[in-house]
Amino acid sequence: MLLEGKGRADRLSRRRFMQGLVALGIAGRTLWASGDARAAIDAGKEALDPSTWPAMTYTTLGRTQFRASRLVMGCGASLMLRGREELLETAFSAGVNVYDVGYRGYYRWAERNLASFLKRRRDRIFLISKAVAEIAVEPDVRVTRDQAQEAARVWSRRLDQSLEDLQVDYVDAYYLMASDNPSLIQSEEILRAFESARAAGKVKHLGLSTHRNAARVLEAATETGRYDLAMIAVTPGGWYDWETKSILKGSPTLEELQPKLEAARATGMALVGMKAARHLSGLPVLGWWKKLDAFDAYYPKNLLQARLSPFQRSYAYVLAHGLDVVNADIQDTAQLRENFIAAATSAQYFS
């Protein structure tokens, strides 16, 4: 019994130590962003208590009719190598009810590491998974029927694999991941594969994700009227460029993209943002570092003056400019809180 008690005490000590590091990290991040020592102390105190965070805001997720938190919990990268039960539960208790993951060929063991959380929360969340339908075809080359059939077969098989890893009977939405070929998006083979999976009770809604050739992919999906969700890589400055990890050269700004986004949403498609702040982090291998002011020229004065980090501003901005929700790959409580606050309060900066 003494050994058991000592083991429990050691675990509690480690947990408190890790929580202290998180609180200290948030305080330091707040001080760096705002220069306000009092705000930094308050942020550190509140970091581990979701009851002190602002109330999450919700929106109807297109034709799915699901009332979704405006922050999507990205689980792919964060769960690749290990489970994070406490982080998942903190997000859930704070009001996050959309969880996004992906197949093992890209995200390794993320789906398996999400399974125990799903056993407790499955009926109260919107679960998204995704997989690549691999074909060796350039984005602007039309796929053949045989190529589309093979892509549909691979995509369908990966759905079965995901259900097995997640230990669930169905996902709420299944994405055609990393879509860049409009003709595949519109192919009857892919659309029939989805309908077959839906008829079998494996999935409810069809989606896609795109960060290359995104403008044409979104337009193609809009034309079909068949897609329920589209996760698009877009920033305040316009389309995100996957190759350079920056704004796509020559892209219209997000403000100028509004008609295209509105056309997509008019079909009942919900729009999920991703990579909204990635450009700010820089890319040292290409010789440039953090660009924290990269989007400042697009922001109204009250957003620039708000006590938000540059990353929070980018999330708030895209949520106020055509995106229903924003997906963030969240690694720790500090990141969760930062993204949560941006999503929950975004509307107040654009009255």
C-alpha positions as CSV (number, residue, x, y, z in Angstrom):
1,M,0.0,0.0,0.0
2,L,2.9,2.4,0.8
3,L,4.4,1.7,-2.6
4,E,1.1,2.2,-4.3
5,G,0.6,5.5,-2.5
6,K,4.1,6.6,-3.4
7,G,3.4,5.8,-7.0
8,R,0.3,7.9,-7.0
9,A,2.0,10.8,-5.3
10,D,4.8,10.6,-7.9
11,R,2.3,10.7,-10.8
12,L,0.5,13.7,-9.1
13,S,3.8,15.5,-8.7
14,R,4.8,15.0,-12.3
15,R,1.3,16.1,-13.4
16,R,1.5,19.3,-11.3
17,F,5.0,19.9,-12.6
18,M,3.9,19.7,-16.2
19,Q,0.8,21.9,-15.5
20,G,3.2,24.4,-13.9
21,L,5.3,24.4,-17.0
22,V,2.2,25.0,-19.2
23,A,1.0,27.9,-17.0
24,L,4.5,29.4,-17.1
25,G,4.7,29.0,-20.9
26,I,1.3,30.7,-21.4
27,A,2.3,33.6,-19.0
28,G,5.6,34.0,-20.9
29,R,3.8,33.9,-24.3
30,T,1.3,36.5,-23.1
31,L,4.0,38.8,-21.8
32,W,5.9,38.6,-25.1
33,A,2.8,39.3,-27.1
34,S,1.3,42.1,-25.0
35,G,4.1,43.5,-22.9
36,D,1.6,43.5,-20.0
37,A,3.0,41.8,-16.9
38,R,-0.5,41.7,-15.2
39,A,-2.0,40.1,-18.2
40,A,0.8,37.6,-18.2
41,I,0.2,36.6,-14.6
42,D,-3.6,36.3,-15.1
43,A,-3.1,34.2,-18.2
44,G,-0.8,31.8,-16.3
45,K,-3.4,31.4,-13.5
46,E,-6.3,30.8,-15.9
47,A,-4.4,28.5,-18.3
48,L,-5.3,25.2,-16.7
49,D,-8.9,26.1,-15.8
50,P,-11.3,26.0,-18.8
51,S,-14.1,27.5,-16.6
52,T,-12.2,30.8,-16.8
53,W,-12.0,30.8,-20.6
54,P,-14.6,32.6,-22.7
55,A,-17.7,30.7,-23.7
56,M,-17.2,28.9,-27.0
57,T,-19.3,30.1,-29.9
58,Y,-21.1,27.7,-32.3
59,T,-22.3,27.7,-35.9
60,T,-24.4,25.3,-38.0
61,L,-22.1,23.3,-40.1
62,G,-23.7,23.7,-43.5
63,R,-26.2,21.0,-44.5
64,T,-25.0,18.7,-41.8
65,Q,-27.1,20.8,-39.4
66,F,-24.6,20.0,-36.6
67,R,-24.0,22.9,-34.2
68,A,-20.3,23.0,-34.3
69,S,-17.7,24.8,-32.1
70,R,-15.9,27.3,-34.2
71,L,-12.6,25.6,-33.2
72,V,-12.0,22.2,-34.6
73,M,-9.6,20.0,-32.5
74,G,-7.0,18.8,-35.0
75,C,-5.8,15.5,-33.7
76,G,-3.6,14.2,-36.5
77,A,-0.1,15.5,-35.7
78,S,-0.7,15.7,-31.9
79,L,-1.7,12.1,-31.6
80,M,0.7,10.5,-34.1
81,L,3.0,9.0,-31.5
82,R,1.0,9.0,-28.2
83,G,-2.3,9.5,-26.6
84,R,-3.2,12.9,-25.0
85,E,-6.3,12.1,-22.9
86,E,-6.1,15.1,-20.6
87,L,-5.7,17.5,-23.6
88,L,-8.7,16.0,-25.4
89,E,-10.8,16.1,-22.3
90,T,-9.8,19.7,-21.6
91,A,-10.9,20.7,-25.1
92,F,-14.2,18.8,-24.7
93,S,-15.0,20.2,-21.2
94,A,-14.4,23.7,-22.6
95,G,-16.9,23.2,-25.4
96,V,-15.0,21.9,-28.4
97,N,-17.2,19.3,-30.1
98,V,-15.5,18.7,-33.6
99,Y,-12.5,16.4,-33.7
100,D,-10.5,15.9,-36.9
101,V,-8.0,13.1,-37.5
102,G,-6.7,11.0,-40.5
103,Y,-5.6,7.7,-41.7
104,R,-2.5,5.8,-40.5
105,G,-0.6,6.1,-43.8
106,Y,-0.1,9.8,-43.0
107,Y,-0.9,10.3,-39.3
108,R,0.6,7.0,-38.0
109,W,-1.2,6.0,-34.8
110,A,-3.4,9.1,-34.3
111,E,-6.7,7.3,-34.9
112,R,-5.7,4.5,-32.5
113,N,-4.7,7.1,-29.9
114,L,-8.1,8.8,-30.2
115,A,-10.1,5.6,-29.7
116,S,-10.3,5.6,-25.9
117,F,-11.6,9.2,-25.9
118,L,-14.2,8.3,-28.5
119,K,-15.5,5.5,-26.3
120,R,-16.5,8.1,-23.7
121,R,-17.6,11.0,-26.0
122,R,-18.6,9.5,-29.4
123,D,-22.3,10.5,-29.2
124,R,-21.5,14.1,-28.3
125,I,-19.0,15.1,-31.0
126,F,-18.7,15.4,-34.7
127,L,-15.9,13.1,-35.9
128,I,-14.0,13.7,-39.1
129,S,-11.4,11.4,-40.7
130,K,-9.7,11.6,-44.0
131,A,-7.5,9.7,-46.4
132,V,-5.6,10.3,-49.7
133,A,-6.9,8.6,-52.8
134,E,-3.5,8.3,-54.4
135,I,-3.2,8.6,-58.2
136,A,-0.1,9.7,-60.2
137,V,-1.9,12.5,-62.1
138,E,-1.0,16.1,-62.1
139,P,-3.6,18.6,-60.8
140,D,-4.7,19.9,-64.2
141,V,-4.7,16.5,-66.0
142,R,-8.1,14.8,-66.3
143,V,-8.2,11.4,-64.6
144,T,-9.3,8.4,-66.6
145,R,-12.1,6.2,-65.6
146,D,-9.7,3.4,-64.5
147,Q,-7.7,5.9,-62.5
148,A,-10.8,7.2,-60.7
149,Q,-11.9,3.6,-60.0
150,E,-8.6,2.8,-58.4
151,A,-8.6,6.0,-56.4
152,A,-12.1,5.3,-55.1
153,R,-11.1,1.7,-54.2
154,V,-8.1,2.9,-52.2
155,W,-10.0,5.7,-50.5
156,S,-12.8,3.3,-49.5
157,R,-10.4,0.7,-48.1
158,R,-8.7,3.4,-46.0
159,L,-12.1,4.3,-44.6
160,D,-12.5,0.7,-43.3
161,Q,-9.0,0.9,-41.9
162,S,-9.8,4.1,-40.1
163,L,-13.0,2.7,-38.6
164,E,-11.0,-0.2,-37.3
165,D,-8.3,2.0,-35.8
166,L,-10.9,4.4,-34.3
167,Q,-13.0,1.5,-32.9
168,V,-16.2,3.1,-34.1
169,D,-18.9,2.1,-36.5
170,Y,-19.0,5.3,-38.5
171,V,-17.5,8.8,-38.9
172,D,-19.6,11.9,-39.3
173,A,-17.5,13.1,-42.2
174,Y,-14.9,11.5,-44.4
175,Y,-12.6,13.7,-46.5
176,L,-10.9,13.1,-49.8
177,M,-7.6,14.4,-48.3
178,A,-5.1,16.6,-50.0
179,S,-7.3,17.1,-53.1
180,D,-5.7,18.9,-56.0
181,N,-7.3,17.4,-59.1
182,P,-10.7,18.9,-59.9
183,S,-11.7,16.0,-62.3
184,L,-11.2,13.4,-59.5
185,I,-13.4,15.6,-57.2
186,Q,-16.1,15.5,-59.7
187,S,-15.7,11.8,-60.8
188,E,-18.7,9.5,-60.5
189,E,-16.4,6.8,-59.2
190,I,-15.5,8.8,-56.1
191,L,-19.1,10.0,-55.6
192,R,-20.5,6.5,-55.9
193,A,-17.8,5.2,-53.4
194,F,-19.1,7.7,-50.9
195,E,-22.7,6.8,-51.5
196,S,-21.9,3.1,-51.0
197,A,-20.1,3.9,-47.7
198,R,-23.0,6.0,-46.6
199,A,-25.6,3.3,-47.4
200,A,-23.5,0.9,-45.4
201,G,-23.7,3.2,-42.4
202,K,-19.9,4.0,-42.4
203,V,-20.2,7.7,-42.9
204,K,-22.8,10.5,-43.0
205,H,-21.1,13.4,-44.9
206,L,-18.7,13.8,-47.8
207,G,-15.9,16.2,-47.5
208,L,-12.5,17.2,-49.0
209,S,-9.3,18.9,-47.8
210,T,-7.1,21.0,-50.2
211,H,-4.0,23.0,-49.9
212,R,-2.8,22.8,-53.5
213,N,-4.8,24.1,-56.5
214,A,-7.4,25.0,-53.9
215,A,-9.3,27.6,-55.9
216,R,-10.1,25.1,-58.7
217,V,-10.8,22.3,-56.3
218,L,-13.3,24.3,-54.3
219,E,-14.9,25.5,-57.5
220,A,-15.2,21.9,-58.8
221,A,-16.7,20.7,-55.5
222,T,-19.2,23.7,-55.6
223,E,-20.3,22.7,-59.1
224,T,-21.2,19.1,-58.0
225,G,-23.4,20.3,-55.1
226,R,-22.5,17.0,-53.5
227,Y,-19.8,18.0,-50.9
228,D,-20.9,18.8,-47.4
229,L,-17.6,20.1,-46.1
230,A,-14.4,21.5,-47.6
231,M,-11.3,22.1,-45.5
232,I,-9.3,24.8,-47.3
233,A,-5.8,26.2,-46.7
234,V,-6.4,29.9,-46.7
235,T,-4.9,32.9,-44.8
236,P,-5.9,36.5,-44.3
237,G,-3.7,37.3,-47.3
238,G,-5.3,34.7,-49.6
239,W,-4.6,31.1,-50.6
240,Y,-1.9,29.2,-48.7
241,D,1.0,27.8,-50.8
242,W,1.9,24.3,-49.6
243,E,5.2,24.3,-51.5
244,T,6.6,27.6,-50.0
245,K,4.6,27.6,-46.7
246,S,3.5,31.1,-47.4
247,I,0.8,33.0,-49.3
248,L,0.3,31.7,-52.8
249,K,1.9,34.1,-55.3
250,G,-0.7,36.2,-57.1
251,S,-3.5,35.0,-54.8
252,P,-6.5,37.3,-54.2
253,T,-6.8,38.3,-50.6
254,L,-9.3,36.6,-48.4
255,E,-11.5,39.7,-48.7
256,E,-11.4,39.3,-52.5
257,L,-12.2,35.6,-52.2
258,Q,-15.5,36.2,-50.6
259,P,-17.7,35.6,-53.7
260,K,-16.1,32.2,-54.2
261,L,-16.6,31.2,-50.6
262,E,-20.2,32.4,-50.6
263,A,-20.9,30.4,-53.7
264,A,-19.6,27.3,-52.0
265,R,-21.6,27.9,-48.9
266,A,-24.7,28.6,-50.9
267,T,-24.7,24.9,-52.0
268,G,-24.9,23.8,-48.3
269,M,-21.2,23.2,-48.0
270,A,-19.5,24.1,-44.8
271,L,-16.0,25.7,-45.0
272,V,-13.3,24.6,-42.6
273,G,-10.2,26.8,-42.4
274,M,-6.7,25.3,-42.0
275,K,-3.1,26.8,-42.2
276,A,-4.5,30.2,-41.4
277,A,-1.5,31.1,-39.2
278,R,1.2,28.7,-40.6
279,H,2.9,31.5,-42.6
280,L,3.6,33.5,-39.4
281,S,5.8,30.7,-38.0
282,G,8.4,31.0,-40.8
283,L,10.4,28.3,-42.5
284,P,14.0,28.3,-41.3
285,V,15.1,25.7,-44.0
286,L,14.2,28.3,-46.6
287,G,16.1,31.0,-44.8
288,W,13.3,33.0,-43.3
289,W,12.0,33.1,-39.7
290,K,8.9,34.2,-38.0
291,K,6.9,36.8,-39.8
292,L,4.5,37.9,-37.1
293,D,3.3,41.0,-38.8
294,A,2.7,39.3,-42.2
295,F,-1.1,39.8,-42.1
296,D,-1.3,43.1,-40.2
297,A,-2.1,45.1,-43.4
298,Y,-5.3,43.2,-43.8
299,Y,-6.6,43.8,-40.3
300,P,-9.0,46.5,-39.0
301,K,-7.7,48.8,-36.3
302,N,-9.7,47.2,-33.5
303,L,-8.3,43.8,-34.3
304,L,-4.7,45.1,-34.3
305,Q,-5.3,46.8,-30.9
306,A,-6.9,43.7,-29.3
307,R,-4.9,41.8,-26.7
308,L,-4.4,38.9,-29.0
309,S,-1.3,37.2,-30.3
310,P,-0.5,37.4,-34.1
311,F,-1.7,33.7,-34.4
312,Q,-5.0,34.5,-32.6
313,R,-5.6,37.5,-35.0
314,S,-5.3,35.3,-38.0
315,Y,-7.8,32.8,-36.7
316,A,-10.2,35.5,-35.7
317,Y,-9.9,37.1,-39.1
318,V,-10.6,34.0,-41.2
319,L,-13.6,33.1,-39.0
320,A,-15.1,36.5,-39.7
321,H,-14.4,36.2,-43.5
322,G,-16.2,33.2,-44.8
323,L,-14.9,30.3,-42.8
324,D,-17.5,28.5,-40.6
325,V,-14.9,26.9,-38.3
326,V,-11.1,26.7,-38.2
327,N,-9.0,23.6,-37.7
328,A,-5.9,23.8,-35.6
329,D,-3.5,21.0,-34.8
330,I,-3.1,21.4,-31.1
331,Q,-0.1,20.1,-29.2
332,D,-0.6,21.3,-25.7
333,T,-2.9,23.2,-23.3
334,A,-1.2,26.5,-24.1
335,Q,-1.9,26.1,-27.8
336,L,-5.5,25.0,-27.0
337,R,-6.2,28.0,-24.9
338,E,-4.7,30.4,-27.4
339,N,-6.7,29.0,-30.3
340,F,-9.8,28.6,-28.2
341,I,-9.9,32.2,-27.2
342,A,-9.5,33.4,-30.8
343,A,-12.3,31.2,-32.1
344,A,-14.6,32.0,-29.2
345,T,-14.2,35.8,-29.4
346,S,-13.7,36.3,-33.1
347,A,-17.0,38.0,-33.8
348,Q,-16.5,40.8,-31.4
349,Y,-13.7,42.4,-33.5
350,F,-15.9,42.8,-36.6
351,S,-19.1,44.5,-35.5
